[in-house]
Amino acid sequence: MVDAATRKSLSSIPLLKTKAGPRDKDQWPLRLKEELQALIEYVKKNKESDNDWFRLESNADGTKWFGKCWYIHNLIKYEFDIEFDIPVTYPTTSPEIALPELDGKTAKMYRGGKICTSDHFKPLWARNVGKFGIAHAMALGLGPWLAVEIPDLVTKGLVQEKISK
């Protein structure tokens, strides 16, 4: 079952129509355009609700993504590099989002800093193959992961605020 907050978050992200991955040379550009439109809409809605929490960009062919995400805990901003590749079996397989600097700091992470989304996000993705995209992975995968893990890592002293020079 999906809770009300998740349903509200999902409603701000358009569902995608083109079921294509990077190997689908004809359809991938169309899928990538839909991905970018969904991300732009999601970021726009986040900014409107004062919930801006990530920046993403990709290489020219849209197969490698990178940027920054942040989480505010006790009025302190914790910022992290984010990266992921689009799997060759995308959109059947969701992207594995990585926060490399947190590698090894929590049990809910795989080697290389890839966040664990198997219990909560992967089943949702599987039920929505082709309709979900990168914006959905951010909203339903990384967002909840940050909300659970960052306060715990801060409490344990494993994550500190980055002081600007």
C-alpha positions in Angstrom: 0.0 0.0 0.0 1.2 3.5 -0.8 0.8 6.2 2.0 -0.7 9.6 1.4 2.7 11.4 1.3 4.0 9.0 -1.3 0.9 9.3 -3.4 1.2 13.2 -3.3 4.8 13.0 -4.3 4.0 10.6 -7.1 1.2 12.8 -8.4 3.7 15.6 -9.2 5.8 13.3 -11.4 4.4 12.5 -14.9 4.3 8.8 -15.8 6.5 7.9 -18.8 5.0 6.4 -22.0 8.0 5.2 -24.0 9.3 1.8 -22.8 12.9 2.0 -24.2 16.4 1.8 -22.9 19.8 2.8 -24.2 20.1 -0.2 -26.5 16.9 0.9 -28.3 18.6 3.4 -30.6 15.4 4.6 -32.3 13.2 5.0 -29.1 15.9 6.0 -26.5 16.0 9.7 -27.5 12.2 9.9 -27.1 12.4 8.1 -23.7 15.3 10.5 -22.7 13.1 13.5 -23.6 10.3 12.1 -21.4 12.8 11.5 -18.6 14.0 15.1 -18.7 10.5 16.5 -18.8 9.5 14.4 -15.8 12.7 15.5 -13.9 12.0 19.2 -14.8 8.4 18.9 -13.6 9.5 17.2 -10.3 12.2 19.7 -9.5 9.7 22.6 -10.3 7.1 21.1 -7.9 9.8 20.6 -5.3 10.9 24.2 -5.5 7.3 25.4 -5.3 6.9 23.5 -2.1 10.3 24.5 -0.7 11.6 21.0 -0.9 14.5 21.4 -3.4 17.0 18.6 -2.6 19.0 17.5 -5.6 20.6 18.6 -8.9 21.3 16.1 -11.7 22.9 16.3 -15.1 23.9 13.6 -17.6 26.4 12.8 -20.3 25.3 13.6 -23.9 23.6 10.2 -24.5 21.8 10.2 -21.1 23.4 7.0 -19.9 25.6 8.4 -17.0 24.1 10.7 -14.5 25.8 12.7 -11.7 25.2 15.7 -9.4 24.5 16.6 -5.8 21.8 15.8 -3.3 21.4 17.2 0.1 19.4 16.5 3.3 18.7 19.0 6.1 18.8 17.6 9.6 18.5 19.8 12.7 18.9 22.9 10.5 22.2 21.6 9.1 22.7 20.8 5.4 24.5 17.6 4.6 25.5 17.4 0.9 26.6 14.4 -1.1 27.8 13.6 -4.6 25.4 11.4 -6.5 26.0 9.2 -9.5 24.4 6.4 -11.4 24.4 4.7 -14.8 21.3 3.7 -16.8 21.3 -0.1 -16.9 21.3 -1.7 -20.3 18.1 -3.5 -19.3 16.4 -0.1 -18.4 13.5 0.5 -17.9 12.9 -3.1 -16.7 15.8 -2.6 -14.2 15.9 0.6 -12.1 19.1 2.6 -11.9 21.4 1.9 -8.9 21.9 5.3 -7.3 25.3 5.7 -5.5 26.5 8.2 -2.9 30.2 7.2 -3.1 31.4 9.1 -0.1 29.0 7.2 2.2 30.4 3.8 1.0 30.7 1.4 4.0 29.1 3.8 6.5 25.7 2.0 6.6 24.4 -1.5 6.2 21.8 -0.2 3.8 24.3 0.2 1.1 26.1 -1.9 -1.4 29.7 -1.8 -2.5 30.6 1.4 -4.3 28.1 3.5 -2.3 25.0 2.1 -4.0 21.9 2.6 -1.9 19.8 -0.3 -0.9 16.3 0.0 -2.4 15.4 -3.7 -2.6 12.7 -3.8 0.1 10.7 -0.7 -0.6 11.4 0.8 -4.0 12.2 -2.2 -6.3 8.7 -3.8 -5.9 7.1 -0.4 -6.8 9.4 -0.1 -9.8 8.6 -3.7 -10.9 4.8 -2.9 -10.8 5.4 0.2 -12.9 8.0 -0.9 -15.5 8.1 1.6 -18.3 6.0 4.2 -16.5 8.6 5.0 -13.8 11.8 6.8 -14.6 14.7 8.7 -13.0 12.5 11.2 -11.3 10.6 8.4 -9.7 13.8 6.7 -8.6 14.8 10.0 -6.9 11.4 10.5 -5.2 10.7 6.9 -4.1 14.3 5.6 -3.9 16.8 8.1 -2.8 14.5 10.6 -1.0 13.2 8.1 1.6 16.7 6.5 1.9 18.2 9.9 2.8 15.3 10.6 5.3 16.1 7.3 7.2 19.8 7.0 6.9 21.3 10.5 7.2 19.9 11.3 10.7 21.2 7.9 11.8 24.6 8.5 10.3 24.7 12.0 11.9 23.8 10.6 15.3 26.6 8.0 15.0 29.1 10.7 14.0 29.7 9.1 10.6 28.6 12.2 8.6 29.6 15.8 9.4 28.5 19.1 8.0 30.7 20.4 5.2 32.1 23.8 6.1 32.4 26.1 3.1 35.8 27.8 2.6 
